[in-house]
Amino acid sequence: MNSPADVWTKVLSLMNGDMTATTINTWFDDCAAVSLDENRFVLHTPSNFKRDIIVSRYLPAVQKALRELFSADFEVVVLGEGELEQHNKSSGESFMPGTEEYTFERFVVGASNKFAHAAAQSVADRPGQSYNPLFIYGESGLGKTHLLYAIAHKLHASHPDFRILYIKGDAFTNELIGAIREGRNQEFREKYRFADVFLMDDVQFIAGKESSQEEMFHTFNSLYEAGRQIVFTADRPPKEMLRLDDRLRTRFEWGLPVDIQPPDYETRVAIIKNKAIRRGINLPDPVLQYIAENITSNVRQIEGTVNKILAFQELMGESVDVDTVTRAVRDMFKDKADFLPSSDVIIEEVSKFYNIEAEAIRGQGRTKDTAQARQIAMYQIRRMTNLSLKEIGREFDNRDHSTVMHSIERIEKLMKQSPEIAEIIKDINANINARYE
């Protein structure tokens, strides 16, 4: 029928009817299709926690969507951290499955990303010699991850013997926590310090995490001194990461920091046309113009729009014109101000940031980190929703409104006194808002 990635896109579209966008973004945002055969569909997520949640809660929804697509039952396998490499060895799967389309050839270059694209190509051509480290920064959804994957694919093609490691900042922290807990510190260090190419997405997530920064410092030194290529992406330049250790900030700036800006109108049209053609859709000029005029800052949202148009066309059997596109993607063109995050979403993001169970934040835990996480969650809910103090209190084991008010006032005071707390609030805000892009 289609590639595993295409099938996964259609499965997610069908699942939209059974669960909220927030649920899908939370548990499936970094889930990728690995393989599809006669009766088995294999997925991969870099987080064991997400894998377990998907298997325990959402496997029936995935199987239902596959049944709707193929009129047949499929076994669904979800691989977690460290399981993909073994799966590929045993099944002969391709390098970094699910990312095949993210190459330099498929990256649409415009004025907003030309410098970053050229730097990434130079690194792929001369690893460890051009710019080391390469630090690509910019807002979410502008193509930073695409460039990381493109570097990986080009290097794999020219140096098939290279050990290329890609990981996200939060996954690095979670993996380190697991290694410490299970006494696998040496194994963890050998995995990263002996890589030929080290690619980290969203490195800002290690800022403020003492053990992660310590491990990154030594990993960076080992790789750099050995002449191995290092590439980072982040949502801001190193100098704006206030909770980042100075010694790491200095090292991140040793090579070449480059930014990616939102694409201009002409580049947006080119991106839409490129993605549509590769998905087998020929979009009329009025449709191209309509999408380009309404989506002005996020390449990822452009891709989501094209995917939704394709799903709408296949499922509804309608021709693609402006009216059809308007109906298909109307909700994607709403302003962010139209969306209010739920208290559940806010508490989930605070929970992930502090690596503390959401139940502990809602409950009576009294450790310093738990108490601060709870106060920040209350502050964020008050600031980002329409809930009253009394309603917020109900979210936290029925605490009274005076306790909620005290927590909010304390965080407001700390934000004025401590740049670190202000940076934490900024990071959590970014994570919450990213779920509505």
N, C-alpha and C positions, 0 to 999 in steps of 0.2 A: 504493500500500500504506500507507505512513506517511510522516511528514516525514523529511528526511535525518537529523535528530538521532535520531529513533526507530530508524531503520534502523541507524545507527552503534551505538546501545546494544545492539541485537540482535547485530550483528557482533562487538562486544567480548565478549558472553556466549558466542557460539560459539567465539571464539578462546581462551577460557578453557580449553577442552579440549585445545588444542595447545601452549600455552605457560604459563609460570608467572605468578602474579599480580605478582611482582616485575618481570618483563619488561614486562608490560602497563602497570604503573604508571610504569615508567622511561621508556618510549618513547611512550606514548599518553596520558599524564595530561592534557596540554593540547591534545590533538588534537581538532578539532571538524569535524563534517560541514558542508560548504558547499552542495553541490547534488547532486541525483540525477536523471538523466534516463533515457532508454530503455536506454542501454548504457554510461553513464559516471557514475562516482561520484567526487566531488571532496572532498578533505579539506584541512585547513589546520592547520599547527603554526607557532607564532611563531619556532621555532628552525630555522635552516638545517641545523645539525648533526643534529637529530632527523629532519628531513625526509630527509636523505641516508641515515641508518640505516634508516628505515622503508622507503625505496625499495629499498635494496640487500639488506635482510634479510627484511622482513616483508610485502612486497607480495603474495607468493603466498598467505600466510595470510589476508589481507584478501579477496583474490579468491575463495579457497575458501569463506569464510563467506558471501560474497554469492551464490555459486553454490548453496550449500545453501538460502539464503532464497528465491531467485528462479528456481532451475533454469535459469539463463542466465549467460553470461560477461559480465563488466563490465571496462571499462578503468578503472583507478584512478589518479587524479592527486593528487599531494600537493603543496600549495603551501607555500612557506616564507616567510621574512621579507621583507616588502615586496611580495609577489606577490598578496596577497589584494585589495588596493585596485585593482590593475590588472585582476584577474579580475572584480571587481564592476563596474568601469566598462565592460568589454567585454561582460559578460553581463547587466547590469542586475539583479544580485543585491541582496538586501535589506541594510540596515545591520547590521553586526556579525552575520553569519549564524551560526547555531548557538547564539545567546544570546537568541533571541526570548522564551523563557519566563521569563527573569530580569527581571521588571518589578516595579514597586511593588505592582501588583494581585495578584501571585502570591507576594509575600513575606508569610509568616505572622508576625504581630506578637504578641509576648508580653512579659511583664515583663522578660525578659532582653535584649531588643533594641529596646524601644520608643523609647528616647532616640536611638539610632543611626539608626533608621528615620526618625524625625521630622526629625533633622538632615539626613539625605540628601535627604529630600523638599524641605526648605527650600532647600537648595543647588540642586536641580533647578528649583525655582520662581524663584529669584532668583540666578542664577550670578554669582559675583564680588562679591555684595553681602551675603549672609547670614553665612557662616562661611568664611573663606579663610585658610589651607587648612583643609579638614575632614580630620581624622586619625582613622580608624576602626581600632581594634585589638582583638585577641582571639585565642583559640586557633584552630587550623586547623579548617575545616569548619563554622563557625558562621553563615556567610552574608555575610561581608565582600565577597566577590567579587560575590555576587548584588546587593548594594546599589550597587556600582560600575557594573555593567551596567544596573541600573535607572535610575541617574542619566543614563547615556549615552543610553538609549532615550527617556527623557522629554525630555531636551534636544534630541535629534535630531528628535522630533516637533514641539516648539514652536519650534525654531530650526534648520530643515533646512540653513541655510547655514553653521552653525557647523562649525569644524574640530575634531573631537573625537578625541583620541588616548588610547588605552589601551595600557599595556605593563606587564609584570612587571619587578620589580627586577633579576633576573638577566638577563633579555633586554635591558634597557637597557645593562647592563655589556657583554654580548656584542656588541651592536650598536655600542657605542662602540669596542670593541677592533677590530672590523672596519673601522670608519670611519678609525681612526688608521692601521691597516695599509695601507689602500687610498687614503689621502690624501683622504678625503671628510669631513673635520672640519666644514667650513662647511656642507655639505649636511645633516649630522647636526644641527648647531645650529639651522639654519633649520627643520628638521622639527619640533622640539620648542618652540623659543622663539616660534614664531608660531601656536601652537595657541590656540583659543578656550577649550578645556577640556582639562586635562591630568589623567589618571587613572593612578595607578601602584599596582599590586598588589604586596604583599610588598616594601615599600621597605627592609626590614631587610637585604636582600641586597646593598645598595650600601655598607653600613657596613664600614669597614676597607679599602675599595678607593679608593685616593687619586684616581685619574683620574675615576672615576665620581662621587665626592663633589664634586670640583672642578666637573665639568660640571653636576651637579645644582644646585650653589650658584648658578651663573650663570643656569641655566635658570629656577630658582625666582624669582630676582630679576627677570628679564625679564618673566615671566608675572605676577608679583604687582604690579609697578609698572604694568603695562598693564591691571590690573583683571580678569585672566583667572582663571577658577575652577581651583583645584588641589585634588585629593582623593587622599589616600594611604590604603593599608591596611597593617597590619603585625601580627606576632604578639605584639607587646609595645609599651608606650608609649615615646615618644622618650627619656625619662629613663633607661630600662633598656637602651638601646642603647649599651653602653659604648664601642664602637669607632666610634661616629658622631661626626663633627666637631661641636664645640660650636656653631659658627655655623649648621650645619644643624639641630641639635637645637633651638636657639632658634627658628628659623623654623618648624619643624614644630609648635611649640607656640603660634605666634602666633594661630592661629584657634581651632578647637574640637576638642580630643581627646575622643573618645567610645569607650567599650568595649562589646563584645558578650559576654555571658556564656552558658554552656551553657543550653539551654532547660529549663524545668521540665516536670513530667509532663504537665500540661494542654496546654502548647504543643507538646510532642512528639506527642501524640495528634492535635492539629489539623494539624500538619505532615504526618504520615503520611496522614491522611485526605485532605488537600488534594492531595498528590502522587499518591495512589492513584486518586482520582477523575479527575485530569487524564490519567492513563495508562489510564483505562477499566476500573479494577478497583474493585469494591465489597467492601471488606474487612469481615468480620463484627467486631463489638465485641471478642470474645475475641482475635482476631488483632491488632487495633489495640493492645489492652492488652499482649499478649505482646511485641510489637515495642517499644512505648514503655517497658516495664519493663526490657528488655534493652539497648537503645541509649539511653544516658543523657547523652551529651555532644556528639555529632557529627551535625550536620544532613546532611552529605555522606554519612555512612554510612547514615542513614535513607533517603536517595534511592537509594543503591546497593541497599539491601534491597528496596525497592519494585520496582526494575528487575529484580532477580533473581527475585522472586516472579512477576512477569509473564512472564519468560523461561521459568521452570520450568512455569508453567501452560500456556503456548503449546506448549512442546516436549514436555511429558509428558502434557498433556491432563487434568490432575487439578484437582478443585475446591479452592478455597482454604479450608483450615481450619488450626487450630493445628498438627496433626501434619504437614501438607504444608509449612507455613511452616518448621517446625522442621527438616525434612529439607533444604529448599531453602537455608536461610541459616545452618545450624549453625555453619559455620566463621567467620561474621561476628560471632558472639557470644563468641568466645574472648577471654580476657584478653590484653592486649599481652604479658604475661609469658610466654604460651605460644609466642610467636614469637621466634626467634633470627635476627637478620639474618646473612646469609652474609658471608664476607670479601669476596666480589666486590661486594656492595652497599655495604659500608663504604668500600672503595677507590674505587668509582664516585662516592660522595658527596664524599669528600675531593678527588677529582680535579676534580669540578665546582666545588667551593668555591674551590679554588686556581687553576682554569683551567689545570691541568697534565694531560697525558695519563696515563691509568692505567698505561700501560706504563713511563713514566718513573718513576712512584712505585714500581712493583715492581722497577725495574731499578737501574742504578748511577749515575744522575744525581747530581751533587754540588753543584748550585747551592743557595743558602741556602733558597729557597722549596721546592725539591724535597725537600731533606733534612728540612725541618720537616714537610712534608706526609707524608712516609714515616713519620716518628716518630709523628705523630698517628694515622695509619692503624694502625700497630702497637698503639698504646695503645688505640684504640677497639676493635680486634678482640679484644684481651685482655680488655677490660672487658665487651664485649657478646656474646661467643661463648664456647663451651666449648673452644676450641682451645688446645693446649699451646704453650709457647714454641717448641718444635721445629717444630710444625706451622705456626705463624705465620711462622717463618723461611722455610719452603718457599714461602710466598706471595710472598716478596720475594727472588727469585733465589737461593734456598737459603742465606740468611744463617744463621749459627749462633745458638744460643739466647742466648749472652752478648750479642750485638749487639742482639737483640730486647729483652732485659732492660734494657740500657743506654738504649735509646730510650724505653722505658716510664718508667723512673725519671727521665729527663730531662724528659719531658712532665709528670709528676707534680710535679716541682720547679718547673717554669715556671708551672704553674697556680697554685701558691701565691704566686709572686712577681709574676706579671703578670696583671692583670685582662683584658688583651686576649686572651691565650691562653685563659683560662677562658671568655671570650665566644665565641671561635672554636669551642671544644669544644662549647659549648652550642648554637651554630647548627648544627653538623654533626649533633649528636645529634637535634635537632628535624627536620632533613631526613631522617635515617634512619628515625626513628619515624613520620614522616608517610607513608612508603611502606607502612606496615602498618595504617593507619587504615581 
